[in-house]
Amino acid sequence: MGIYEELEWRGLIKDVSDPSVREKINAGGVTFYIGTDPTGDSLHIGHFSSFLISKRLKDAGHNPILLVGGGTGLIGDPKPDAERPMITYEQVNHNFECLKEQATRLFGFEVVNNADWLKNINIIDFLRDFGKYFNVNYMLGKDIVARRLDSGITFTEFSYMTLQALDFWYLNKTKNVTFQVAGQDQWGNITAGIDLIRRKEGKEAYAFTMPLLTKSDGTKFGKTNGKAIWLDRNKTSPYEMYQFFINSEDSKVIDYLKFLTFLSKEEIEELERKNLEHPELREAHKALAREVITFIHGKEAYEEALKQAESLFGKGDNSKDMPSTPIDASLLVDDKLDVLSLLVASGLATSKSDARRSVEQGGVMINDNKITDVKFAVSKEDLLDGVFVRKGKKNFKKVTIE
């Protein structure tokens, strides 16, 4: 099958701008771009899913360009429910450099920064040269804008669509970019760019979107206890990443294998068969963890994470090899830290109420001792050595104080 059919089989095609997209993608030789704003100093698993599509297309003979929005990141893509907080110029620039290094190392893409062209456009030129091509009624009909009309949307957020469209136009003009690839939530911004190129240049441009990777309840994949799974090992260790993937939902693990790995159709179908017949062996989950961690951090990091996991599950009292999660010493009271604060500070509980429920239900262990008293506290001396905290059967942390 062609690369387009493979993407379809993997469930990676959501919307296409034109029926000819299939033929163009299968033919190869397309220069396309995929973008992200530098709202953080590391990529996360959500980015990884999107960028892997670009890697698949690159391997099939296409030319990817990664746009990190040092300009649009200063504005902020509209959220469905509220305006994004503004981040400083310094933070955006720092984040850009971090993402550029990470993406170049992992994927080998050319990286561009839209601040290089957006920052040089004055307001009069923008309105004369670009504003006249955008119909306000058309913009109001876009999904992300329409959803915000009742609660209110600022002109800054409303303008984001025009800047992303300008990116597509600029890359089309300077780098012969004829395609954009993005998540399904960017469809309105993408089509605005296609329209701008057609109206301003009289040329055709194309795009397709990919579905967002989600859990079975519809929430975004890639978060645990409210925290993102980062590609930076200083934010999410290979061991923590291993635990995240090994605990993936049985009903979704095959989808994740299709989205996040380069395993073949035959290999994934065999893992699907094993997952149905012997789910307790978790072979699909183990393959998912192996493939993703090896791609991001290398074989040695994966093997070390596996060793740590096997040590933990094989010998419940052995946590010496487990990565430590440091917490702030200022949380201690009289050189002690109560169990509820410990669970929240370590990220094993989302709140003290969540922590209390886990303790009262007998789901918390510290150094292999079941904790049922919500007033239980660990000493500063114990934390200096590191305490092994378990919540439920699947969530583990070795906690120390900074």
C-alpha positions in Angstrom: 0.0 0.0 0.0 1.1 3.6 -0.6 2.0 6.0 2.3 -1.4 7.6 2.2 -3.1 4.2 2.6 -0.7 3.4 5.4 -1.6 6.6 7.2 -5.3 5.7 6.7 -4.8 2.3 8.2 -3.1 3.8 11.2 -6.0 6.1 11.7 -3.9 9.2 11.0 -6.0 11.0 8.4 -8.9 13.1 9.6 -9.7 15.9 7.1 -8.3 16.5 3.6 -8.6 19.8 1.7 -9.0 18.2 -1.7 -9.5 14.7 -3.2 -6.2 15.0 -5.0 -4.3 14.9 -1.7 -4.2 11.1 -1.8 -2.5 11.1 -5.2 0.0 13.9 -4.3 1.0 12.2 -1.0 1.5 8.8 -2.7 3.6 10.4 -5.5 6.2 11.9 -3.1 8.3 15.0 -3.5 5.9 17.3 -1.6 7.4 20.1 0.6 5.1 20.5 3.6 5.2 22.1 7.0 3.9 21.3 10.5 3.9 23.9 13.2 3.8 24.2 17.0 4.0 27.2 19.3 6.8 27.3 22.0 4.5 27.4 25.0 6.9 25.1 26.9 10.6 24.3 26.8 10.0 20.7 25.8 7.9 18.7 23.3 5.5 16.2 24.8 3.8 13.0 23.6 1.1 14.9 21.8 3.8 16.6 19.7 5.5 13.3 19.2 2.4 11.8 17.6 2.2 14.7 15.1 5.8 14.8 14.3 6.0 11.0 13.7 3.6 11.5 10.8 6.1 14.0 9.3 8.8 11.5 9.8 6.8 8.8 8.0 6.2 11.3 5.1 9.9 12.2 5.1 10.9 8.5 4.8 8.4 8.2 1.9 10.2 10.9 -0.1 8.6 14.2 1.1 10.4 17.2 2.5 9.2 18.4 6.0 9.7 21.8 7.6 9.0 22.3 11.3 7.7 25.8 12.1 8.2 26.8 15.8 6.0 29.9 16.3 8.2 32.4 18.0 5.8 35.0 16.7 2.4 33.3 17.0 3.5 32.0 20.4 3.5 35.6 21.7 -0.2 35.8 20.7 -1.6 32.4 21.6 -3.9 30.1 19.6 -7.5 30.5 20.9 -8.5 27.8 23.4 -12.1 26.5 23.4 -12.9 28.0 26.8 -10.6 30.8 27.8 -7.8 33.1 26.6 -4.3 31.8 27.0 -2.0 33.7 29.4 0.6 35.7 27.7 4.2 34.6 28.0 7.2 36.9 27.9 9.5 37.5 24.8 12.4 36.0 26.8 10.5 32.8 27.7 9.3 32.4 24.1 12.8 32.7 22.7 14.2 30.3 25.3 11.4 27.8 24.5 12.1 28.2 20.8 15.8 27.3 21.2 14.9 24.3 23.4 12.3 22.9 20.9 14.6 23.5 17.9 17.4 21.5 19.5 15.0 18.7 20.6 13.2 18.4 17.2 16.5 18.6 15.2 18.0 15.9 17.3 15.0 13.5 17.3 13.7 14.1 13.7 16.3 15.9 11.7 13.8 18.4 10.3 14.6 21.9 9.1 13.3 24.3 11.8 12.0 27.8 11.0 10.8 30.6 13.3 7.8 32.6 12.2 9.0 35.6 14.3 11.6 36.0 11.5 8.9 37.4 9.1 6.0 38.3 11.4 7.9 40.8 13.5 8.9 42.9 10.5 5.3 43.6 9.4 3.9 46.9 10.6 0.1 47.3 11.2 -0.6 49.4 8.1 1.1 47.0 5.8 -0.6 44.1 7.4 -4.0 45.5 6.9 -3.3 46.7 3.4 -1.4 43.6 2.1 -3.2 40.8 4.1 -6.3 42.0 6.0 -8.3 42.7 2.9 -8.1 39.0 2.0 -10.0 37.9 5.2 -13.7 38.0 5.3 -14.9 38.5 8.9 -18.1 36.6 8.4 -16.0 33.7 7.1 -13.7 33.9 10.2 -16.7 33.9 12.5 -17.9 30.6 11.1 -14.7 28.8 12.0 -15.3 26.3 14.8 -12.8 27.6 17.3 -14.0 31.2 16.9 -17.7 30.2 16.9 -17.3 28.3 20.2 -16.0 31.4 21.9 -18.5 34.0 20.7 -20.9 33.6 23.6 -18.2 33.8 26.3 -16.2 36.4 24.3 -13.0 36.4 22.3 -10.4 39.2 22.2 -9.2 40.8 18.9 -5.8 39.3 19.7 -7.1 35.8 19.7 -9.3 36.4 16.8 -6.3 37.6 14.8 -4.4 34.4 15.4 -6.0 32.7 12.3 -4.6 35.5 10.1 -1.1 35.0 11.3 -1.1 31.3 10.8 -2.5 31.8 7.3 0.3 34.3 6.7 2.8 31.6 7.7 1.5 29.2 5.1 1.6 32.0 2.4 5.1 33.0 3.4 6.5 29.4 3.3 4.7 28.8 0.0 6.3 31.9 -1.5 9.9 31.4 -0.1 10.2 27.6 0.3 7.7 26.3 -2.2 5.6 24.7 0.6 2.4 23.4 -0.9 1.1 21.3 2.0 0.3 21.8 5.7 -0.1 18.9 8.1 -1.6 19.5 11.6 -4.0 18.3 14.3 -7.7 18.3 13.6 -8.2 21.3 15.9 -6.2 23.5 13.4 -8.5 22.9 10.5 -9.9 26.4 10.5 -6.5 28.0 10.6 -5.2 25.7 7.8 -8.1 26.5 5.4 -7.6 30.2 6.0 -4.0 29.8 4.8 -5.2 27.8 1.7 -7.6 30.6 0.9 -5.0 33.3 1.4 -2.6 31.6 -1.0 -5.3 31.2 -3.6 -6.6 34.8 -3.3 -3.2 36.5 -3.1 -1.1 34.4 -5.4 -3.6 32.5 -7.6 -2.0 29.2 -6.6 -3.4 26.0 -5.0 -2.2 24.7 -1.7 -3.3 21.6 0.2 -3.6 20.1 3.7 -4.7 17.2 5.8 -5.2 16.9 9.5 -4.7 14.0 11.9 -7.1 13.0 14.7 -6.1 14.0 18.2 -4.7 11.1 20.3 -7.1 10.5 23.2 -8.0 8.1 26.0 -11.2 6.2 25.9 -13.0 8.9 27.8 -12.1 11.5 25.2 -9.4 13.3 27.2 -6.1 14.0 25.6 -3.6 11.2 25.6 -0.2 11.9 27.2 -1.1 13.1 30.7 -0.9 11.4 34.0 -2.1 13.0 37.3 -2.6 16.2 35.3 1.0 16.3 34.1 2.2 16.0 30.6 4.5 13.2 29.5 7.5 15.2 28.2 10.2 14.1 25.8 12.8 15.8 27.9 14.1 13.1 30.3 14.8 15.8 33.0 11.0 16.4 33.1 9.8 12.8 32.5 12.4 10.1 33.0 12.5 7.0 30.8 11.3 5.0 33.8 8.3 7.2 34.2 7.6 7.1 30.5 7.8 3.3 30.7 5.3 3.2 33.5 3.0 5.5 31.6 2.9 3.3 28.5 2.9 0.0 30.3 -0.3 1.2 32.0 -2.1 2.2 28.8 -5.7 1.2 28.5 -6.1 -2.2 27.0 -8.9 -0.9 24.7 -6.6 1.8 23.3 -3.1 0.3 23.2 -3.4 -0.9 19.6 -4.4 2.6 18.5 -1.3 3.9 20.3 0.9 1.4 18.6 -0.4 2.6 15.2 0.0 6.2 16.1 3.3 6.1 17.9 5.5 3.4 16.5 7.0 2.2 13.2 5.9 -1.4 13.7 4.5 -2.9 10.6 0.8 -3.7 10.0 1.6 -7.4 10.4 3.5 -6.9 13.7 0.7 -4.7 15.2 -2.0 -7.2 14.1 0.0 -10.0 15.8 0.2 -7.9 19.0 -3.5 -7.2 18.7 -4.2 -10.9 18.6 -2.0 -11.5 21.7 -3.6 -8.7 23.5 -7.1 -10.2 22.9 -6.1 -13.7 23.8 -3.7 -13.0 26.8 -4.2 -9.4 28.0 -2.5 -10.3 31.3 0.9 -10.6 29.4 0.7 -7.0 28.3 2.8 -7.7 25.3 1.3 -4.9 23.2 2.0 -2.5 26.1 5.6 -3.6 26.4 6.1 -3.2 22.7 4.6 0.3 22.9 7.0 1.3 25.7 10.0 -0.3 24.0 9.4 1.4 20.6 8.7 4.9 21.9 11.4 5.1 24.6 14.0 3.6 22.2 13.1 6.2 19.5 13.2 9.1 22.0 16.0 8.2 24.4 17.8 5.3 22.8 18.1 1.6 23.5 20.3 2.0 26.6 17.7 4.2 28.3 14.9 1.8 27.5 16.9 -1.2 28.9 17.6 0.8 32.0 14.0 1.7 32.5 13.0 -1.9 31.9 15.6 -3.0 34.5 14.2 -0.6 37.0 10.6 -1.7 36.4 11.6 -5.4 36.7 13.5 -4.7 39.8 10.5 -3.0 41.3 7.9 -5.6 40.3 10.1 -8.5 41.0 11.3 -7.3 44.4 8.8 -5.0 46.1 11.4 -3.7 48.6 14.0 -2.8 46.0 13.8 0.8 44.9 17.4 1.8 44.8 17.5 2.0 41.0 14.3 3.9 40.7 14.5 7.6 39.6 13.9 10.0 42.5 11.3 12.7 42.5 12.6 15.6 44.6 10.1 17.8 46.6 10.7 21.1 48.3 12.0 20.9 51.9 9.8 23.9 52.7 6.8 21.6 52.8 8.1 19.9 55.9 6.6 20.9 59.3 8.7 20.1 62.3 11.0 18.0 60.1 8.1 15.9 59.0 5.8 15.6 56.0 2.3 14.2 56.3 1.2 11.5 53.9 -1.4 13.6 52.1 1.1 16.3 51.3 3.6 13.7 50.3 1.2 12.1 47.8 0.3 15.5 46.3 3.9 16.8 46.1 5.1 13.6 44.5 2.4 13.8 41.8 0.8 10.6 42.9 -2.4 12.4 43.9 -4.1 15.4 42.2 -5.3 16.9 45.5 -5.4 16.2 49.2 -9.0 14.9 48.8 -7.7 12.4 46.2 -4.9 11.4 48.6 -7.2 11.0 51.5 -9.5 8.7 49.6 -6.5 6.5 48.5 -5.2 6.3 52.1 -8.7 5.5 53.6 -9.2 2.8 50.9 -5.9 1.1 51.7 -4.3 2.0 48.4 -1.1 3.6 49.7 2.1 2.0 50.7 5.3 3.6 51.9 8.4 1.4 51.9 6.2 -1.6 51.6 4.1 -0.6 54.7 0.4 -0.1 54.1 -0.7 3.4 55.3 -4.3 3.7 56.6 -3.9 6.7 58.9 -4.3 10.0 57.1 -2.2 11.7 59.9 0.8 9.5 59.2 4.0 11.4 58.5 7.5 10.6 57.2 10.6 12.1 58.8 13.2 14.4 57.2 15.8 11.7 57.7 13.7 9.1 55.8 13.2 11.6 52.9 16.9 12.3 52.8 17.5 8.6 52.1 14.4 8.5 49.8 11.1 6.8 50.5 9.4 4.4 48.1 5.7 5.5 47.7 3.1 3.3 46.0 -0.4 4.4 45.2 -2.6 1.6 43.9 -1.0 -1.2 41.9 0.5 0.8 39.1 1.8 4.1 40.4 5.3 4.3 42.1 7.6 7.1 43.1 10.9 7.3 45.0 10.6 10.6 46.8 13.4 12.7 48.3 13.7 16.3 49.5 15.8 18.8 47.7 
